[in-house]
């Protein structure tokens, strides 16, 4: 994993990861960055697995961090911060 790869995780990257309708049925492709989002445990597990596969970033968020993953922007910010990338 490179800091450069992790810093490239943007809201658009997260939106792309959330586009799998088998895992996230009903999420619109044009989901706004700050729209409220609730991920179930399967969805969160799948998302974190995909991040690890694509970016080499393995994270295990605390319960408090999971509660904060409530929008596309917050997920992107969390992943960049967890990977040592720029938080914004």
JOSULVEN-V825304 format. One record per backbone hydrogen bond with DSSP energy under -0.5 kcal/mol. CO is the residue of the C=O (numbers start at 0). NH is the residue of the N-H. E is the energy in kcal/mol with one decimal. If there is no record, write none. Layout:
# JOSULVEN-V825304
co/nh/e
CO/NH/E
CO/NH/E
This chain:
# JOSULVEN-V825304
co/nh/e
1/5/-2.2
2/6/-2.7
3/7/-0.7
4/7/-0.7
5/8/-2.0
7/9/-0.7
9/13/-2.3
10/14/-2.7
11/15/-2.2
12/16/-2.1
13/17/-2.1
15/18/-1.1
16/19/-0.8
18/20/-0.9
19/22/-1.1
19/23/-2.9
23/26/-1.4
27/30/-1.3
31/34/-1.3
32/72/-2.6
36/38/-0.5
39/43/-2.6
40/44/-2.4
41/45/-2.6
42/46/-2.5
43/47/-2.6
44/48/-2.1
45/49/-2.6
46/50/-2.2
47/51/-2.1
48/52/-2.6
49/53/-2.8
50/54/-2.7
50/56/-1.0
51/55/-1.7
55/57/-0.7
56/58/-0.6
61/65/-2.7
62/66/-2.1
63/67/-1.0
64/67/-0.5
64/68/-0.5
65/68/-1.4
67/69/-2.0
69/36/-2.3
70/74/-2.2
71/75/-2.3
72/76/-2.8
73/77/-2.4
74/78/-2.6
75/79/-2.4
76/80/-2.5
77/81/-3.1
78/82/-1.8
79/84/-3.1
80/83/-1.3
